[in-house]
């Protein structure tokens, strides 16, 4: 089976594009057609790409918006949203115009509460590249240095139809 058969009609891998260092070069057929001859259209996504995101815990991110009687602490879905955003931003600079990533799997643990008014820091690191699948390690701490969440998140490169 050829590499391009494994990823579909929207993209092509260069032969031997996967390396031990996790670097990958992907060519988008649409991009090849639209760029002048001789211009490089390969994007490079490599293991080790990182992004750190800080977020203030507001009422909208707390459990109170679901249940008014609940304590004002960071909800798990809100923490996951911050994690996904950090992962997307980690690889965004390496993506060609029009290419994006979409989340496909989340495997996290919410370890400790964080109250409204505190800030959180999410660190995302790309740990694996397998064709179009990107796997990230994510850790979230609060402003007191307590680890409140950790896990992995998977995203896929996505080429929207024109």
WOMO-V422747 format. One record per residue. N is the residue number from 1. PHI is phi in whole degrees, -180 to 180 (NA if undefined). Layout:
# WOMO-V422747
n:N phi:PHI
n:N phi:PHI
This chain:
# WOMO-V422747
n:1 phi:NA
n:2 phi:-78
n:3 phi:-56
n:4 phi:-67
n:5 phi:-66
n:6 phi:-79
n:7 phi:-113
n:8 phi:97
n:9 phi:-82
n:10 phi:-87
n:11 phi:-149
n:12 phi:-134
n:13 phi:-95
n:14 phi:-69
n:15 phi:-61
n:16 phi:71
n:17 phi:-75
n:18 phi:-85
n:19 phi:-128
n:20 phi:-61
n:21 phi:-76
n:22 phi:83
n:23 phi:-80
n:24 phi:-141
n:25 phi:-117
n:26 phi:-123
n:27 phi:-109
n:28 phi:-101
n:29 phi:-57
n:30 phi:-60
n:31 phi:-64
n:32 phi:-62
n:33 phi:-69
n:34 phi:-90
n:35 phi:-97
n:36 phi:-62
n:37 phi:-58
n:38 phi:91
n:39 phi:-81
n:40 phi:-74
n:41 phi:-121
n:42 phi:-84
n:43 phi:-105
n:44 phi:-119
n:45 phi:-117
n:46 phi:-131
n:47 phi:-56
n:48 phi:104
n:49 phi:-62
n:50 phi:-133
n:51 phi:-150
n:52 phi:-116
n:53 phi:-125
n:54 phi:-108
n:55 phi:-146
n:56 phi:-82
n:57 phi:-81
n:58 phi:-104
n:59 phi:-58
n:60 phi:-67
n:61 phi:-92
n:62 phi:-93
n:63 phi:-68
n:64 phi:-61
n:65 phi:-71
n:66 phi:-92
n:67 phi:-137
n:68 phi:-59
n:69 phi:-88
n:70 phi:-75
n:71 phi:-68
n:72 phi:-81
n:73 phi:-121
n:74 phi:-57
n:75 phi:-81
n:76 phi:-63
n:77 phi:-60
n:78 phi:-69
n:79 phi:-64
n:80 phi:-63
n:81 phi:-61
n:82 phi:-65
n:83 phi:-62
n:84 phi:-61
n:85 phi:-63
n:86 phi:-65
n:87 phi:-65
n:88 phi:-61
n:89 phi:-71
n:90 phi:-63
n:91 phi:-104
n:92 phi:-53
n:93 phi:-63
n:94 phi:-90
n:95 phi:-88
n:96 phi:-73
n:97 phi:-58
n:98 phi:92
n:99 phi:-94
n:100 phi:-140
n:101 phi:-124
n:102 phi:-129
n:103 phi:-74
n:104 phi:-127
n:105 phi:-153
n:106 phi:-134
n:107 phi:-132
n:108 phi:-130
n:109 phi:-126
n:110 phi:-95
n:111 phi:-94
n:112 phi:-154
n:113 phi:-78
n:114 phi:-134
n:115 phi:-84
n:116 phi:-55
n:117 phi:101
n:118 phi:-79
n:119 phi:-113
n:120 phi:-124
n:121 phi:-126
n:122 phi:-111
n:123 phi:-112
n:124 phi:-116
n:125 phi:-136
n:126 phi:-73
n:127 phi:-112
n:128 phi:-156
n:129 phi:-126
n:130 phi:-133
n:131 phi:56
n:132 phi:-92
n:133 phi:-88
n:134 phi:-117
n:135 phi:-115
n:136 phi:-118
n:137 phi:-100
n:138 phi:-129
n:139 phi:-137
n:140 phi:-121
n:141 phi:-124
n:142 phi:-97
n:143 phi:-70
n:144 phi:-97
n:145 phi:83
n:146 phi:-86
n:147 phi:-73
n:148 phi:-106
n:149 phi:-161
n:150 phi:-158
n:151 phi:156
n:152 phi:-127
n:153 phi:-139
n:154 phi:-114
n:155 phi:-132
n:156 phi:-120
n:157 phi:-67
n:158 phi:-130
n:159 phi:-112
n:160 phi:-65
n:161 phi:-74
n:162 phi:-87
